Amino acid sequence: MDRNGRIVETAFADVYPLYVAKAERKGHTRAEVDTVISWLTGYDAARLAEHLASRTTFRKFFAAAEMHPRTSLVTGVICGVRIEELDDELMQQIRRLDKLVDEVARGRAMSKVLREG
């Protein structure tokens, strides 16, 4: 299985606590992480909790999502790779989520993180 195959078949519930811990280490909250997940995927708190409880893989997590229309505005480099140059749409979605969590952890204004205006 290639590197992408490992992450796409990983349970979202295994990575979610790492997202939260990253934000909290920098003085931010789980609620902020949940806000960006909701913005990106369209999941409300109940749906997010269902995915966490059922240990949905990243593949299924994003397959069921209703991606925000402004998702393509989440660009840049994450893990040494430019998001918009990835050929695999699922990997773009995963990396966009990584980028949003990074922006929250760095203290970027939520209006900018959520690509408002």
BELBEL-V778574 format. One record per backbone hydrogen bond with DSSP energy under -0.5 kcal/mol. CO is the residue of the C=O (numbers start at 1). NH is the residue of the N-H. E is the energy in kcal/mol with one decimal. If there is no record, write none. Layout:
BEGIN
{{CO & NH & E} {CO & NH & E}}
END
This chain:
BEGIN
{{2 & 6 & -1.7} {3 & 7 & -1.5} {4 & 8 & -2.5} {5 & 9 & -1.3} {7 & 10 & -1.3} {8 & 59 & -2.5} {10 & 58 & -1.9} {11 & 14 & -1.6} {11 & 15 & -0.8} {12 & 15 & -0.9} {12 & 16 & -2.6} {13 & 17 & -0.7} {15 & 18 & -1.0} {15 & 19 & -1.8} {16 & 20 & -2.4} {17 & 21 & -2.6} {18 & 22 & -2.2} {19 & 23 & -2.0} {20 & 24 & -2.9} {21 & 25 & -2.5} {22 & 26 & -0.8} {23 & 26 & -0.7} {23 & 28 & -2.6} {24 & 27 & -1.9} {29 & 33 & -1.6} {30 & 34 & -3.1} {31 & 35 & -2.1} {32 & 36 & -1.9} {33 & 37 & -2.2} {34 & 38 & -2.7} {35 & 39 & -2.6} {36 & 40 & -2.4} {37 & 41 & -2.7} {38 & 42 & -2.6} {40 & 68 & -1.8} {41 & 66 & -2.9} {44 & 48 & -2.5} {45 & 49 & -2.4} {46 & 50 & -2.0} {47 & 51 & -2.3} {48 & 52 & -2.3} {49 & 53 & -2.7} {50 & 54 & -2.5} {51 & 55 & -0.6} {51 & 56 & -2.0} {52 & 55 & -0.7} {56 & 12 & -3.4} {57 & 61 & -3.0} {58 & 62 & -2.5} {59 & 63 & -1.8} {60 & 64 & -1.8} {62 & 65 & -0.5} {65 & 67 & -0.7} {68 & 71 & -1.9} {70 & 73 & -2.1} {71 & 74 & -2.3} {73 & 75 & -1.2} {76 & 83 & -3.0} {78 & 81 & -1.6} {81 & 78 & -2.5} {81 & 83 & -0.6} {82 & 85 & -1.6} {83 & 86 & -1.7} {87 & 89 & -0.6} {88 & 92 & -2.0} {89 & 93 & -2.2} {90 & 94 & -2.5} {91 & 95 & -2.6} {92 & 96 & -2.4} {93 & 97 & -2.0} {94 & 98 & -2.1} {95 & 99 & -2.5} {96 & 100 & -2.5} {97 & 101 & -2.4} {98 & 102 & -2.4} {99 & 103 & -2.4} {100 & 104 & -2.2} {101 & 105 & -2.6} {102 & 106 & -2.1} {103 & 108 & -2.4} {104 & 107 & -1.5} {109 & 112 & -1.0} {109 & 113 & -2.3} {110 & 114 & -2.7} {111 & 116 & -2.7} {112 & 115 & -1.4}}
END
